[in-house]
């Protein structure tokens, strides 16, 4: 019975880790897009 609890705890930890990593990937993508937008705007302002 204890093995089953350990397996369930491990499975839950892996699911939580997956969700956290997905959230981090989305946040990183958002930050990258924001930075690209800032660079693009700076280039446009420099050309004016």
Backbone bond lengths (Angstrom), bond angles and torsions (degrees), N, CA, C in turn:
res aa  C-N    CA-C-N  psi(-1)  N-CA   C-N-CA  omega(-1)  CA-C   N-CA-C  phi
1 X - - - 1.461 - - 1.528 110.83 -
2 X 1.329 116.37 -37.91 1.461 120.04 -178.94 1.528 111.01 -64.53
3 X 1.363 116.39 -35.51 1.459 120.04 178.29 1.519 110.88 -61.38
4 X 1.329 116.40 -38.92 1.466 120.70 -179.61 1.531 110.08 -64.51
5 X 1.326 117.59 -40.47 1.460 121.39 178.92 1.530 110.76 -65.32
6 X 1.332 115.80 -39.85 1.462 119.55 178.19 1.525 110.58 -65.08
7 X 1.339 116.54 -41.72 1.461 120.81 178.57 1.526 110.34 -62.86
8 X 1.316 117.49 -43.64 1.466 121.41 179.62 1.525 111.13 -64.65
9 X 1.313 117.00 -40.77 1.461 120.80 178.89 1.524 110.17 -64.98
10 X 1.322 117.09 -42.09 1.457 121.19 178.36 1.527 110.57 -64.23
11 X 1.316 116.27 -44.06 1.460 121.34 179.22 1.533 110.73 -61.05
12 X 1.310 117.04 -43.10 1.465 121.40 178.69 1.529 110.40 -65.02
13 X 1.318 117.08 -42.49 1.466 120.75 179.02 1.529 110.75 -61.85
14 X 1.322 117.18 -39.98 1.464 120.37 178.80 1.526 111.53 -67.26
15 X 1.333 117.08 -38.40 1.466 120.30 177.00 1.532 110.59 -64.01
16 X 1.319 116.43 -43.13 1.472 120.64 179.54 1.525 109.62 -63.89
17 X 1.331 116.46 -43.15 1.462 120.88 178.56 1.520 110.63 -60.33
18 X 1.315 117.51 -41.81 1.461 121.60 179.64 1.526 110.67 -62.12
19 X 1.317 117.29 -44.32 1.463 121.09 179.62 1.527 110.76 -64.17
20 X 1.325 116.65 -42.80 1.467 120.62 179.81 1.531 110.53 -63.62
21 X 1.331 117.51 -42.41 1.464 120.65 179.29 1.529 111.34 -66.11
22 X 1.331 117.36 -38.03 1.462 120.31 176.97 1.527 110.65 -64.37
23 X 1.320 116.63 -41.83 1.463 120.34 178.17 1.526 110.91 -64.04
24 X 1.322 116.63 -39.96 1.467 120.47 178.38 1.527 110.78 -65.19
25 X 1.325 117.06 -37.98 1.463 120.61 178.65 1.527 110.69 -65.46
26 X 1.320 117.16 -41.59 1.466 120.94 177.88 1.523 110.18 -64.16
27 X 1.314 117.38 -44.16 1.467 121.08 179.39 1.528 110.64 -63.18
28 X 1.319 117.29 -41.75 1.468 120.79 178.81 1.521 110.43 -63.90
29 X 1.319 116.84 -42.19 1.459 120.51 177.86 1.515 111.61 -61.74
30 X 1.316 116.42 -42.19 1.465 120.53 178.15 1.523 110.67 -62.19
31 X 1.323 117.50 -44.66 1.470 121.13 179.85 1.525 111.25 -63.67
32 X 1.322 116.65 -39.74 1.464 120.30 179.09 1.524 110.35 -64.40
33 X 1.331 117.21 -44.85 1.464 120.32 179.68 1.530 110.91 -63.94
34 X 1.315 116.85 -38.85 1.463 120.38 178.42 1.528 110.26 -63.88
35 X 1.330 116.89 -41.74 1.460 120.53 179.94 1.528 110.80 -66.91
36 X 1.323 117.53 -40.75 1.462 120.75 176.83 1.525 109.95 -61.13
37 X 1.306 117.05 -41.68 1.469 121.01 178.18 1.528 110.39 -62.01
38 X 1.332 117.44 -43.33 1.466 120.98 178.86 1.523 111.88 -62.47
39 X 1.333 117.26 -41.57 1.462 120.96 179.03 1.528 109.71 -65.86
40 X 1.320 116.68 -43.14 1.465 120.75 179.21 1.529 110.63 -60.79
41 X 1.314 116.42 -43.83 1.469 120.90 179.08 1.531 110.41 -64.37
42 X 1.319 117.70 -40.44 1.466 121.14 178.85 1.518 110.75 -63.70
43 X 1.333 117.07 -39.60 1.465 120.44 178.15 1.526 109.84 -64.79
44 X 1.328 117.14 -44.60 1.461 120.16 178.39 1.519 110.92 -60.75
45 X 1.320 118.25 -44.19 1.458 121.62 179.55 1.521 111.72 -64.83
46 X 1.312 116.91 -33.28 1.472 121.02 179.83 1.535 110.78 -68.28
47 X 1.337 116.49 -34.54 1.460 121.24 -178.63 1.524 112.41 -76.72
48 X 1.311 118.71 -16.91 1.469 121.68 -178.39 1.488 112.29 -79.23
